[in-house]
Amino acid sequence: MAKYIQIGALVEKEHGLEAYNNVSTSNGVVYALLETGRSNDLFSEKQFGEFGEAAIITMIVEAKQKSQVLENLAENLKIDNSEEGFVFESTALLRCS
């Protein structure tokens, strides 16, 4: 079994910034990165004509903590209520340096 996995999310910027601040220091999170930009196809709120502000969260997580981190991330993103954005778990990482 791999020691680390990658977890990511693409959501509206407002939700992403708040979730990043709450989740990036959780137990099991080895590395967390937040990027922001604009998206023209995922979100209903468009601040810039055809485009809305988006946040991309990428985390390297200890495999044994992945369920807790995923649940925490989804809860902080309010993804069940907003129904906009997505959270994903990538394939296992063999090494994290």
VENMOSUL-V978216 format. One record per backbone hydrogen bond with DSSP energy under -1.0 kcal/mol. NH is the residue of the N-H (numbers start at 0). CO is the residue of the C=O. E is the energy in kcal/mol with one decimal. If there is no record, write none. Layout:
NH_CO_E ; NH_CO_E
This chain:
3_92_-1.2 ; 4_60_-2.5 ; 6_58_-2.5 ; 7_87_-2.7 ; 8_56_-2.0 ; 9_85_-2.4 ; 10_54_-2.3 ; 12_52_-1.6 ; 15_11_-2.3 ; 16_12_-2.6 ; 17_13_-1.4 ; 18_14_-2.4 ; 19_15_-2.6 ; 20_16_-1.9 ; 21_17_-1.5 ; 22_18_-2.9 ; 23_19_-2.4 ; 25_22_-2.3 ; 28_25_-1.8 ; 29_59_-2.7 ; 30_59_-1.5 ; 32_57_-2.6 ; 34_55_-2.5 ; 36_53_-2.1 ; 38_51_-2.7 ; 47_50_-2.8 ; 50_47_-1.8 ; 51_38_-2.9 ; 53_36_-2.9 ; 54_10_-3.0 ; 55_34_-3.3 ; 56_8_-2.3 ; 57_32_-2.5 ; 58_6_-2.8 ; 59_30_-2.5 ; 60_4_-2.9 ; 61_27_-2.8 ; 62_2_-2.8 ; 64_61_-2.0 ; 65_62_-1.2 ; 68_64_-2.3 ; 69_65_-2.9 ; 70_66_-2.4 ; 71_67_-2.4 ; 72_68_-2.7 ; 73_69_-2.7 ; 74_70_-2.3 ; 75_71_-2.5 ; 76_72_-2.2 ; 78_73_-1.6 ; 81_77_-2.5 ; 82_78_-1.5 ; 85_9_-2.1 ; 87_7_-2.9 ; 89_5_-3.2 ; 92_3_-2.9
